[in-house]
């Protein structure tokens, strides 16, 4: 272990103030604007962000095209045609057979569908014959005029637009084979900790599987960045400082996972301060208090968002995230996601929200803004949010969560039955109706069969590990407990993340329902 003294920093800054302080520093360094553009072929452009407006180079279609199989004619030649007084046009002279998509022959301006005409033979050796027309047609009937879809010089797509499959087709139809898109921000992710081992490696007491970087990389990729997972580092100050400097030369953003608190082996804040400056060390949020926000200055050619030419030194943002997995994931979303959106020219994403009734009382520290993980279910006409147990090291609380309830700083929590706003982690259409799914699962597995089954509402907190009493639906009150326990464990319920009697997931690990944390550095919050 290095003899370097540990970082003395640890503040308690409100989230909004911390983000504003960091944003101001990034603006001063010229790091708050969109990334420069790069060319991408159409088959690789889906999901990318346009760096410039896309204009049509050609019209589509670029000729007058038949919209049906049939005969192209001059509409004026069909005037007066009726069933009693049909009009006859000679094929090859006044009527021309066309397939869908064929260009109209010169002098024609309408198409009669092949099923609406009769072909009259003129006898052997008399040529292709005539068509019999029983009703007149309007000009441009069954014709796609030139430019019907898009006209040359028309704006097809604006700048800073996320490309969808239909946008790719429109660009191709407008004459483009490639598009100028925002370069993906390059994000280095550096896990730290002497105790870390790779997934799948044999485990000894004290070993911790390093999966935080997998989670963070997947999040960065989902937000449009290009993550690079670096090999884990032991708790050594000099090695960490050198790795941050090296990563900053080749990336737009460096994330250091763990080592962000104020312990004897937490070196992130000191390393960032030595390379540049620390703007924030400690945000008044729960989970995820010991976050480090800073800027490192390194030598090299700039590759950042507003790079223009070669300079001697450039600034690179550095984020230190807590080691606990829930803290790391949630603070990454709060801090890194808005920055990547800004670099890609996108507005911050707003999650869909619903109003829900809180199933039980929640107590929160007054000095911190808390992000409470909840499940969401429908009970009758109400949407009910049930707080999930588990500390910052219980990643399954995020796996099971349907949404997040934000408890403002200075508020002691919410009473049971309070109306809260839930920011959904899943789309509203995909939210599970926990009550009905659990009820059907119990019947299917034979755990219950009576007309009045003993089940748990989505709006009732399950017993923490006791497994001896279960609630059931009550139209008058949510939370009234009656009935015996369900003693049969159900693997389907375990898979759904629901209690399954004494063998259910909440029966393990005591009140938190969890296991020892998969990281360190944020005091268990």
C-alpha distance (Angstrom), angle and dihedral (degrees) to the residues before:
residue distance angle dihedral
X1 . . .
X2 3.77 . .
X3 3.79 117.4 .
X4 3.81 90.7 -139.1
X5 3.78 111.0 125.0
X6 3.76 117.2 -109.5
X7 3.77 123.4 -104.1
X8 3.81 115.7 -80.5
X9 3.81 92.5 -157.1
X10 3.77 124.1 106.6
X11 3.78 120.3 136.0
X12 3.78 135.7 175.7
X13 3.80 104.4 -135.6
X14 3.83 122.5 164.2
X15 3.79 112.4 -109.1
X16 3.81 96.0 -115.7
X17 3.82 91.8 50.1
X18 3.81 92.1 47.6
X19 3.80 93.0 51.1
X20 3.81 91.6 45.4
X21 3.81 91.5 50.8
X22 3.80 91.8 50.5
X23 3.81 93.5 43.7
X24 3.79 90.8 52.6
X25 3.80 91.5 51.7
X26 3.82 91.6 48.8
X27 3.80 90.3 50.5
X28 3.81 90.6 51.4
X29 3.81 89.1 52.3
X30 3.82 92.5 47.5
X31 3.79 92.4 -113.1
X32 3.80 100.0 120.7
X33 3.81 100.4 81.6
X34 3.80 133.4 84.9
X35 3.78 122.4 -74.9
X36 3.81 118.9 -100.3
X37 3.79 118.4 -99.0
X38 3.78 132.2 -101.1
X39 3.78 132.7 -174.8
X40 3.80 119.6 -99.4
X41 3.79 126.5 -177.5
X42 3.79 115.0 -120.7
X43 3.79 93.7 -109.2
X44 3.82 89.2 57.9
X45 3.81 99.0 37.8
X46 3.81 101.9 81.1
X47 3.79 110.5 116.3
X48 3.80 93.2 15.0
X49 3.82 123.7 118.6
X50 3.79 120.5 -114.5
X51 3.81 112.7 -118.6
X52 3.80 93.3 -162.7
X53 3.78 138.6 17.3
X54 3.81 116.9 -81.2
X55 3.80 116.6 -134.4
X56 3.80 127.0 -169.3
X57 3.79 112.3 -102.9
X58 3.81 93.1 -171.3
X59 3.78 135.9 19.5
X60 3.77 120.3 -105.1
X61 2.91 113.9 -111.0
X62 3.78 92.7 20.1
X63 3.83 92.0 -161.0
X64 3.81 137.5 32.7
X65 3.80 102.7 -82.2
X66 3.79 133.6 -163.9
X67 3.80 110.3 -113.3
X68 3.83 94.3 -164.5
X69 3.77 140.1 31.0
X70 3.80 107.2 -99.4
X71 3.78 143.6 78.7
X72 3.79 125.8 -37.0
X73 3.81 112.3 -139.4
X74 3.80 143.1 159.1
X75 3.79 104.5 -94.2
X76 3.79 89.3 -142.6
X77 3.85 90.2 61.6
X78 3.82 90.6 62.1
X79 3.80 95.9 54.6
X80 3.80 113.3 132.0
X81 3.81 96.0 15.3
X82 3.83 113.7 150.0
X83 3.78 136.6 159.0
X84 3.81 90.2 -98.6
X85 3.79 94.8 41.9
X86 3.80 107.3 31.7
X87 3.78 123.1 -175.1
X88 3.79 120.4 -128.6
X89 3.81 123.2 -150.9
X90 3.76 124.4 -174.9
X91 3.80 114.6 -119.8
X92 3.78 112.1 -119.9
X93 3.79 93.5 21.8
X94 3.83 108.7 50.3
X95 3.81 99.9 0.7
X96 3.81 126.7 45.8
X97 3.78 127.4 -169.9
X98 3.85 112.7 -123.8
X99 3.79 135.3 177.4
X100 3.79 122.8 -140.3
X101 3.80 108.6 -74.6
X102 3.82 96.0 21.3
X103 3.81 116.8 131.6
X104 3.79 114.4 -105.4
X105 3.81 112.5 -103.7
X106 3.82 113.9 -112.9
X107 3.78 113.6 -81.3
X108 3.83 96.1 23.9
X109 3.79 127.3 107.9
X110 3.81 107.3 171.5
X111 3.79 141.5 44.6
X112 3.81 126.3 -140.9
X113 3.80 112.7 -154.9
X114 3.78 112.5 -112.9
X115 3.81 92.2 -121.1
X116 3.83 91.3 57.3
X117 3.82 96.2 61.7
X118 3.80 136.7 61.7
X119 3.78 119.5 -138.7
X120 3.80 113.4 -137.0
X121 3.78 119.1 -156.9
X122 3.80 115.9 -138.8
X123 3.77 93.5 -153.7
X124 3.77 133.0 -95.3
X125 3.78 113.7 -29.7
X126 3.80 93.8 3.8
X127 3.83 97.0 111.6
X128 3.80 133.6 -111.9
X129 3.78 95.4 -33.2
X130 3.80 132.2 -138.7
X131 3.78 137.8 -65.0
X132 3.79 120.9 -128.0
X133 3.80 113.5 -136.4
X134 3.82 117.2 -162.0
X135 3.83 99.5 -176.2
X136 3.76 135.3 27.3
X137 3.82 120.5 -107.4
X138 3.80 131.4 -142.1
X139 3.79 123.1 -119.7
X140 3.83 112.7 -87.2
X141 3.79 93.5 16.8
X142 3.82 109.2 159.9
X143 3.80 91.0 -0.2
X144 3.80 128.5 124.9
X145 3.81 102.6 -147.2
X146 3.77 119.7 -143.1
X147 3.81 109.6 -82.5
X148 3.82 94.4 17.4
X149 3.82 90.2 136.0
X150 3.80 101.1 29.7
X151 3.77 136.5 -12.6
X152 3.80 125.2 -137.1
X153 3.85 110.3 -93.6
X154 3.83 91.7 22.4
X155 3.83 118.2 134.8
X156 3.79 106.7 -107.1
X157 3.81 103.1 173.5
X158 3.81 131.9 4.7
X159 3.78 125.7 -130.1
X160 3.81 118.0 -89.2
X161 3.80 91.5 30.3
X162 3.82 121.8 143.2
X163 3.79 106.6 -126.1
X164 3.80 116.1 -122.1
X165 3.82 126.5 -169.7
X166 3.81 92.0 -97.4
X167 3.81 90.1 50.7
X168 3.80 90.2 57.0
X169 3.80 90.0 53.9
X170 3.80 92.2 47.9
X171 3.82 91.4 50.8
X172 3.79 91.0 50.5
X173 3.79 91.5 48.1
X174 3.80 89.4 50.4
X175 3.80 90.8 58.1
X176 3.81 102.8 -95.7
X177 3.82 124.7 133.5
X178 3.83 94.5 178.8
X179 3.78 138.2 17.4
X180 3.78 135.8 -145.0
X181 3.82 106.3 -116.6
X182 3.79 135.1 174.8
X183 3.76 113.4 -87.8
X184 3.78 111.3 -111.6
X185 3.81 110.7 -109.6
X186 3.81 110.0 -110.4
X187 3.80 109.0 -130.0
X188 3.81 122.7 -170.6
X189 3.81 115.2 -154.7
X190 3.79 114.9 -159.8
X191 3.83 117.8 -172.1
X192 3.79 115.9 -161.7
X193 3.78 134.0 -165.5
X194 3.80 135.7 103.2
X195 3.81 88.7 -132.6
X196 3.84 96.3 59.2
X197 3.82 122.2 115.6
X198 3.79 130.7 179.2
X199 3.83 119.8 -98.9
X200 3.80 110.6 -88.1
X201 3.81 95.2 24.1
X202 3.83 119.6 128.6
X203 3.79 109.4 -89.8
X204 3.78 128.6 -134.5
X205 3.80 127.2 -176.3
X206 3.80 107.6 -74.1
X207 3.82 95.1 26.4
X208 3.80 117.4 123.7
X209 3.80 121.9 -161.5
X210 3.80 108.9 -121.9
X211 3.80 104.5 -131.9
X212 3.79 101.3 131.5
X213 3.81 91.4 89.5
X214 3.82 89.4 54.0
X215 3.79 90.4 53.7
X216 3.80 93.9 45.1
X217 3.81 92.9 46.1
X218 3.80 91.2 51.4
X219 3.80 90.2 50.6
X220 3.80 93.0 49.1
X221 3.81 90.7 48.2
X222 3.80 91.0 49.5
X223 3.81 89.9 52.5
X224 3.80 93.2 53.1
X225 3.81 100.8 -94.7
X226 3.79 130.2 125.2
X227 3.81 106.6 -123.8
X228 3.80 124.6 -157.5
X229 3.81 116.3 -165.9
X230 3.79 110.9 -148.8
X231 3.83 123.4 -155.3
X232 3.82 113.6 -89.3
X233 3.80 116.8 -95.2
X234 3.80 126.4 -144.6
X235 3.78 118.6 -121.8
X236 3.80 98.1 -79.0
X237 3.80 122.7 132.9
X238 3.80 99.3 -150.5
X239 3.80 93.5 46.0
X240 3.81 90.7 50.1
X241 3.79 93.4 48.0
X242 3.80 92.0 50.7
X243 3.80 92.5 46.2
X244 3.82 92.5 51.0
X245 3.82 90.8 49.5
X246 3.81 91.8 47.9
X247 3.81 93.0 47.4
X248 3.80 91.9 47.1
X249 3.82 90.9 58.0
X250 3.80 91.9 59.6
X251 3.80 104.2 30.5
X252 3.78 140.1 57.0
X253 3.80 94.7 -135.9
X254 3.81 134.0 19.7
X255 3.81 121.4 -153.6
X256 3.81 118.0 -166.7
X257 3.77 113.4 -164.4
X258 3.83 118.1 -151.3
X259 3.79 126.3 -2.2
X260 3.81 91.8 76.9
X261 3.80 98.2 116.5
X262 3.81 127.9 76.4
X263 3.79 101.0 -95.3
X264 3.79 126.7 127.1
X265 3.82 91.1 -96.0
X266 3.82 98.3 39.1
X267 3.79 105.7 106.8
X268 3.81 105.3 154.4
X269 3.80 98.2 99.5
X270 3.83 93.2 46.5
X271 3.81 92.5 47.6
X272 3.81 92.0 50.4
X273 3.81 91.1 46.7
X274 3.81 90.5 52.4
X275 3.82 91.4 50.5
X276 3.79 96.4 42.7
X277 3.77 129.6 -42.9
X278 3.78 139.1 -42.8
X279 3.79 112.5 -131.8
X280 3.79 99.5 177.5
X281 3.79 132.4 15.8
X282 3.76 110.0 173.3
X283 3.80 128.4 16.3
X284 3.78 122.5 -155.2
X285 3.80 95.4 -118.6
X286 3.77 135.0 115.2
X287 2.98 121.3 -114.1
X288 3.79 103.4 25.4
X289 3.81 108.7 32.1
X290 3.85 101.2 154.6
X291 3.82 100.0 64.8
X292 3.81 119.7 151.8
X293 3.81 119.9 -151.2
X294 3.76 117.6 -176.9
X295 3.78 148.6 134.2
X296 3.79 124.9 -118.3
X297 3.79 122.7 -157.3
X298 3.78 115.2 -145.8
X299 3.78 137.4 168.3
X300 3.79 121.2 -106.8
X301 3.77 145.4 72.9
X302 3.80 110.6 -45.0
X303 3.76 118.2 -112.7
X304 3.76 96.8 169.5
X305 3.76 131.0 121.3
X306 3.80 98.4 -78.7
X307 3.78 100.3 26.9
X308 3.81 115.8 159.3
X309 3.78 115.4 176.1
X310 3.79 130.8 -39.8
X311 3.79 121.1 -45.8
X312 3.78 133.1 175.8
X313 3.80 96.4 -113.5
X314 3.78 136.4 10.4
X315 3.78 136.8 -167.6
X316 3.80 121.6 -116.8
X317 3.82 124.6 -173.1
X318 3.81 115.6 -121.1
X319 3.80 124.3 -163.5
X320 3.79 123.6 -166.6
X321 3.80 112.4 -158.8
X322 3.83 127.9 -167.9
X323 3.78 118.8 -100.1
X324 3.80 98.2 -125.2
X325 3.83 106.8 97.8
X326 3.81 98.4 -130.0
X327 3.81 91.4 46.2
X328 3.80 91.3 48.0
X329 3.81 94.4 49.5
X330 3.79 96.4 44.5
X331 3.80 96.4 44.8
X332 3.80 89.7 46.5
X333 3.79 88.5 57.5
X334 3.79 92.3 47.1
X335 3.81 96.1 47.6
X336 3.81 111.4 20.2
X337 3.80 101.5 37.0
X338 3.85 95.6 61.4
X339 3.82 90.8 47.0
X340 3.81 93.1 52.4
X341 3.80 90.2 47.4
X342 3.80 90.1 53.0
X343 3.81 91.8 48.7
X344 3.80 89.7 51.4
X345 3.81 93.1 49.3
X346 3.80 92.7 -111.9
X347 3.80 130.8 133.2
X348 3.80 115.8 -115.7
X349 3.79 110.3 -83.0
X350 3.79 114.9 -111.4
X351 3.78 114.2 -150.1
X352 3.80 117.1 -136.5
X353 3.78 112.2 -98.6
X354 3.77 136.5 -154.3
X355 3.77 133.4 -172.2
X356 3.79 112.0 -120.6
X357 3.79 140.5 175.0
X358 3.79 113.7 -113.9
X359 3.80 111.3 -123.2
X360 3.78 97.9 -149.5
X361 3.77 141.7 7.9
X362 3.79 116.9 -78.3
X363 3.80 124.0 -159.8
X364 3.79 118.1 -157.7
X365 3.84 133.3 -176.9
X366 3.80 108.9 -100.2
X367 3.80 94.3 -139.2
X368 3.80 96.5 58.4
X369 3.79 137.1 58.8
X370 3.79 105.4 -125.4
X371 3.79 128.3 -151.2
X372 3.79 105.5 -154.4
X373 3.80 119.5 -159.2
X374 3.80 113.3 -138.3
X375 3.77 141.5 173.7
X376 3.79 117.1 -131.7
X377 3.79 127.6 -146.8
X378 3.76 139.6 157.4
X379 3.80 118.9 -113.4
X380 3.77 109.8 -176.0
X381 3.79 106.6 -53.3
X382 3.79 94.6 -19.0
X383 3.78 132.5 87.4
X384 3.79 108.6 -139.2
X385 3.81 126.6 -160.7
X386 3.79 116.5 -155.7
X387 3.84 118.0 -164.3
X388 3.78 113.9 -125.0
X389 3.80 120.4 -132.6
X390 3.76 122.1 -127.6
X391 3.79 140.6 86.9
X392 3.78 131.4 -113.8
X393 3.79 92.2 -72.1
X394 3.82 95.1 56.8
X395 3.79 103.3 93.8
X396 3.80 91.1 175.3
X397 3.80 88.2 70.3
X398 3.82 86.7 68.3
X399 3.79 91.9 42.9
X400 3.80 90.8 54.6
X401 3.80 96.6 38.3
X402 3.79 120.0 108.9
X403 3.77 93.8 -173.5
X404 3.79 150.6 -15.2
X405 3.80 128.1 -106.7
X406 3.79 113.8 -156.4
X407 3.81 115.0 -143.4
X408 3.83 108.9 -161.2
X409 3.78 121.2 -124.9
X410 3.77 110.8 -95.8
X411 3.79 94.2 31.3
X412 3.79 118.6 109.5
X413 3.80 93.8 -145.2
X414 3.80 136.6 -91.9
X415 3.77 133.9 -61.6
X416 3.78 121.3 -124.0
X417 3.79 109.4 -85.8
X418 3.80 93.9 28.0
X419 3.81 117.6 141.4
X420 3.80 110.1 -116.9
X421 3.78 135.7 178.4
X422 3.80 113.9 -117.3
X423 3.80 119.9 -158.7
X424 3.77 102.3 -149.9
X425 3.78 121.6 -128.9
X426 3.81 88.8 -167.7
X427 3.79 128.3 45.9
X428 3.81 114.3 -92.5
X429 3.82 89.8 -115.4
X430 3.81 91.9 57.2
X431 3.81 98.3 47.8
X432 3.78 110.3 122.4
X433 3.75 121.2 -123.8
X434 3.77 90.8 -134.2
X435 3.79 95.3 -169.8
X436 3.80 96.9 55.4
X437 3.80 94.5 40.1
X438 3.79 93.2 50.1
X439 3.79 91.6 45.0
X440 3.80 92.4 51.9
X441 3.80 90.5 46.2
X442 3.80 92.1 52.9
X443 3.80 91.9 51.3
X444 3.79 93.1 44.8
X445 3.81 93.2 52.7
X446 3.81 93.9 43.6
X447 3.79 94.4 -116.6
X448 3.80 88.5 129.3
X449 3.73 135.3 13.6
X450 3.79 107.6 160.4
X451 3.82 120.8 110.8
X452 3.82 88.0 -115.5
X453 3.80 102.9 49.1
X454 3.75 125.2 -172.0
X455 3.81 106.2 -120.1
X456 3.77 137.9 147.6
X457 3.75 124.4 -109.9
X458 3.79 120.8 -132.8
X459 3.78 84.7 -124.2
X460 3.81 96.3 56.8
X461 3.78 123.0 80.5
X462 3.82 109.1 -122.1
X463 3.82 118.8 -126.3
X464 3.79 111.6 -88.9
X465 3.76 105.2 -118.9
X466 3.80 98.3 -42.4
X467 3.80 97.3 102.3
X468 3.79 93.8 -172.6
X469 3.81 103.8 104.0
X470 3.80 131.3 34.7
X471 3.82 130.9 -170.9
X472 3.78 123.4 -126.5
X473 3.81 133.5 -159.1
X474 3.77 114.6 -69.8
X475 3.83 117.8 -179.9
X476 3.76 91.2 -154.9
X477 3.78 104.0 42.3
X478 3.78 134.6 22.9
X479 3.77 110.2 -142.6
X480 3.80 103.3 28.5
X481 3.81 106.7 141.9
X482 3.78 121.9 -144.7
X483 3.77 136.9 145.4
X484 3.79 135.4 44.0
X485 3.76 127.1 -69.3
X486 3.78 125.5 -84.2
X487 3.76 100.6 -119.7
X488 3.80 98.4 -176.1
X489 3.84 113.0 91.0
X490 3.77 112.8 -137.2
X491 3.82 120.6 -151.5
X492 3.80 91.4 -158.7
X493 3.78 90.9 57.1
X494 3.77 90.4 48.5
X495 3.77 88.9 51.9
X496 3.81 90.8 49.7
X497 3.79 89.6 51.3
X498 3.82 93.0 -114.0
X499 3.80 127.3 132.3
X500 3.78 112.3 -88.9
X501 3.78 104.4 -170.3
X502 3.78 119.8 -91.2
X503 3.80 90.5 -23.5
X504 3.80 94.4 52.3
X505 3.80 122.8 116.1
X506 3.79 93.3 -103.4
X507 3.79 90.6 58.4
X508 3.77 90.8 69.7
X509 3.77 126.0 82.0
X510 3.80 100.1 13.4
X511 3.81 123.8 -96.9
X512 3.79 94.2 -17.6
X513 3.79 91.7 55.6
X514 3.78 87.5 -143.5
X515 3.76 147.5 106.9
X516 3.80 131.8 -123.2
X517 3.78 110.7 -57.2
X518 3.79 121.9 -90.9
X519 3.77 94.2 -136.6
X520 3.75 143.7 10.8
X521 3.73 143.3 -129.1
X522 3.78 111.8 78.4
X523 3.80 106.3 76.9
X524 3.78 93.2 -109.3
X525 3.80 95.7 -65.7
